[in-house]
Amino acid sequence: MVNSAEKILELTTTEQWKEAFPVMHQLRIDLAEEAYLDLLNEMKKEGYRLFALFAEDQIVALAGLIIRVNLYSERHVYLYDLVTDASHRSLGYGEKLLDYIHNWARENGAGYVALESATHRIDAHRFYEDKFNYDKWCFSFRKKL
């Protein structure tokens, strides 16, 4: 549960996105701020939403998501990004934000929350599987063109 010194807000403006960039950059290390802003503007047109957990008016965790519909997960939330600021990890902020996303997904008619996690992110896998009972049920592939 989010306490009184914490709040979760959707970030919708360029100024808010810029404020979030240092935290997002910890996950998306190859992304420069200008490309990040360009991609957010394009993704927003497709329904992408970025939520931030603030503690003492500072962004400590981010979640980027979209509502999707397909034949195998039906209506679901696809979680593109979940990151907690390195100096605030292991304090429960990622859990609080993911709990919020699960509730938000239910309220918006989603039956699942789906995500991908890079194969080398073992700690993240433990977080999803052990704390939240996510199922590891497929492999994701891509080909650079």
N, C-alpha and C positions, 0 to 999 in steps of 0.2 A: 504494500500500500504506500502511496506517495504521501509524505508528511507535509506539514504546513510550510516548511522551508523549500519544498520541491514543487515543481509544476511541470506538466507536459503540454506543449503547444505545437500546433502545426506551423511550420515555417513557410511563408508564402511570398515573401518579398526578396528582392535581390540583396538588400541590406542584411536580412536575416540569414540568407544563404551564405553570404560572405562571412558572417559571424560564425557559422557552423563549419566553414571550410577547414580550419585547423584540426578539428576532430575528425571530419570525414577523410582528410588527407592521411590520417593514421591507418585507415583501411585501404584507401585508394591511392597508394603512394606514387603511382605513375601519372597521376592526374594533376595538371597545373590548374590554378584557380580559374583562369579564363576558359579553359575547356570544360571544367566542372560547371561553371555558370551557363555556358552554351548548351551543354547536355541537359542540365536541369530545365532550362527553358523549353527544349524540345520534348523531354520526357513529361513535363507538366501537361503538355497538349494531349498526351496519351493517357493521362490520369495519375501519373506519379505524384506521391505525396511524401513530404519529409516532416517527421515529428522529432522534437527535441525534448529531452528531460533536462530541466534546469535545476540546479541546486545552488542556493544563495545567488540567484540571478546569473549563473554561469552555466553554459552548455556542458553537460557531463556525459551525455549519451545521445545517439541519433539512430533513427530507424527510417529507412526509405522503402516505400511499398507501393503497390498498385493492386486494384481489384481486377482479376482476370476470370475468364470462363473458358474451359476447354473440356474435352470429352472424358478425360481421366480424373481430373480433380473438380470438375463442375465449377460452381462459383467459389472462388478462393481468393485469399490475399497472397500475393507473391511478395516476399520480403527480399528486396534487392540488397539492402544495406542494414547492418546492425553493428554499431561500434560504440564502445565506451572509451572515453579519454584515458590515455595510459596512466595518468596520475590519479585517476578515480576508479581504477579497476578493483575488483574483489570487494566492493562496498555495497553490492546489491543493485546498482543502478541499471545494469543490463537486464536483470530479472524484472525489475519494476517496469521498465519500458516494454519488454516483451509481454508481460502480463497485460499491460495497457493495450498493446497491439492485438492480442488474442481477444480481449473484450471488444475492441473496436471492430474487429473482423466479424465477430458474432452479431453485433449490432447492425452491421451492414450486410447481413445475409450470407456470409461466407461459411462454408463447411470445413475448410482447411486453411492452414497457413503453410505455405510451401517456401522453401529457400534452397539455395545452393551454398556450399561451403568448400573452399579450396581443399584439396586432399592433404596438404601439409598443416592445416589448422586443427590439430588434434585437440587442443584445449577447447576450441569452439565446438567441436563434435561432442565432447563430453558434456559441455554446457547444454546443448540441445537435447542430447539423448538422456542424460542422467537427471537433469533438473526439470526438463519439460516433456520427457517421453516422446520426443520426435522419433519417427521411424526412418531408418536409412533404407530406402526402397528402390533407388535407381541410380544409374550413373548419368552424368551429363557430359555431352561431347560437343566440341566445336572445332571448326576448321578455319584457319586464317586464310583470307582471300586476298 
